[in-house]
Amino acid sequence: MNVFQDILRRIAERVEGTRAVSLVGVDGIPIDSYGKLDDVESLAAELGAFVKNAQSPHSASQTGTVQQLAVVTDRIVAILSRVTEEYYLLLLLSREGNFGRGRFELRRAALTLEKELL
């Protein structure tokens, strides 16, 4: 098992309600994933586009770099967490999943992955 798969698997095991976890490029293309992957690619692309738009120099808000982004729907919770300028972790949880633990584990994993990706 490669280092990415190992880290993604550990996140999934530690966060109750995890459906899938993926390392994605800012363009929304998954690099590696773990879990039920039905919605990962399309959701990653949509959230990636949102992050790129929010960080563009032409953005009206000019709020800085997106560190984390959460989207809550009636079926899932998606948390996008920055690893590097080019990579994010995407965690998909069931509605009953542990949101706080998910954010914590993504931040923790990002510190490890950052070293691998730079």
C-alpha positions in Angstrom: 0.0 0.0 0.0 1.4 3.4 -0.9 1.8 6.3 1.6 -1.3 8.2 0.2 -3.6 5.1 0.5 -2.3 4.5 4.0 -3.0 8.0 5.2 -6.5 8.1 3.5 -7.3 4.7 5.1 -6.3 6.0 8.6 -8.6 9.0 8.2 -11.5 6.8 7.2 -10.9 4.5 10.2 -10.7 7.3 12.7 -13.7 9.4 11.5 -17.1 7.9 12.2 -19.5 8.1 9.2 -16.8 8.3 6.5 -18.1 7.4 3.1 -14.9 8.3 1.1 -11.7 10.3 1.5 -9.6 11.6 -1.4 -6.5 13.5 -2.2 -7.4 15.9 -5.0 -5.7 18.5 -7.1 -7.1 22.0 -7.0 -8.4 21.2 -10.5 -10.7 18.6 -8.9 -9.0 15.6 -10.3 -8.5 12.9 -7.6 -4.9 11.7 -7.1 -5.8 8.8 -4.8 -9.0 7.8 -3.0 -10.3 5.4 -0.3 -13.9 4.3 0.3 -17.2 4.5 -1.7 -16.3 6.7 -4.7 -19.6 7.3 -6.4 -19.7 11.1 -6.0 -16.0 11.9 -5.3 -15.0 13.0 -8.8 -17.9 15.3 -9.6 -18.0 16.9 -6.1 -14.2 17.3 -6.1 -14.4 19.1 -9.5 -17.2 21.4 -8.3 -15.4 22.3 -5.0 -12.1 22.7 -6.8 -13.7 25.3 -9.1 -15.1 27.1 -6.2 -11.7 27.3 -4.4 -10.0 28.5 -7.6 -12.6 31.2 -8.1 -12.5 32.3 -4.5 -8.7 32.7 -4.7 -8.5 34.3 -8.1 -7.1 37.9 -8.2 -10.4 39.0 -9.7 -12.5 37.7 -6.8 -14.5 40.4 -5.2 -13.9 39.1 -1.7 -10.0 38.9 -1.7 -10.2 36.9 1.5 -7.0 34.9 1.1 -6.3 31.2 0.7 -9.1 28.8 1.4 -7.9 26.5 4.2 -11.1 24.5 4.7 -14.5 24.4 3.1 -17.5 22.5 4.3 -20.7 21.8 2.2 -23.6 20.2 4.0 -26.5 18.8 2.0 -29.5 16.7 3.0 -27.5 13.5 2.2 -23.8 14.2 2.9 -21.3 16.4 4.5 -18.2 17.3 2.4 -15.1 18.8 4.0 -12.3 20.1 1.7 -9.0 20.8 3.6 -5.9 22.4 2.1 -2.6 20.4 2.0 -0.5 22.6 -0.3 -1.2 25.3 -2.9 -2.1 22.6 -5.4 -3.6 19.8 -3.3 -6.6 19.3 -1.0 -8.1 16.5 1.0 -11.8 15.8 0.5 -13.7 13.9 3.1 -17.3 12.8 2.5 -19.3 11.9 5.5 -22.8 10.7 6.1 -25.1 13.2 7.8 -24.5 11.5 11.1 -20.7 11.5 10.7 -18.4 13.2 13.1 -17.8 16.6 11.6 -15.4 17.9 14.2 -13.2 14.8 14.2 -13.2 14.9 10.4 -11.8 18.4 10.4 -9.2 17.5 13.0 -8.0 14.4 11.1 -7.8 16.2 7.8 -5.7 18.9 9.3 -3.5 16.3 11.0 -3.1 14.3 7.7 -2.4 17.5 5.7 0.7 18.1 7.8 2.1 14.7 6.9 1.0 14.8 3.3 2.6 18.3 2.8 6.0 16.8 3.4 5.3 14.0 0.9 4.1 16.4 -1.8 6.8 19.1 -1.6 
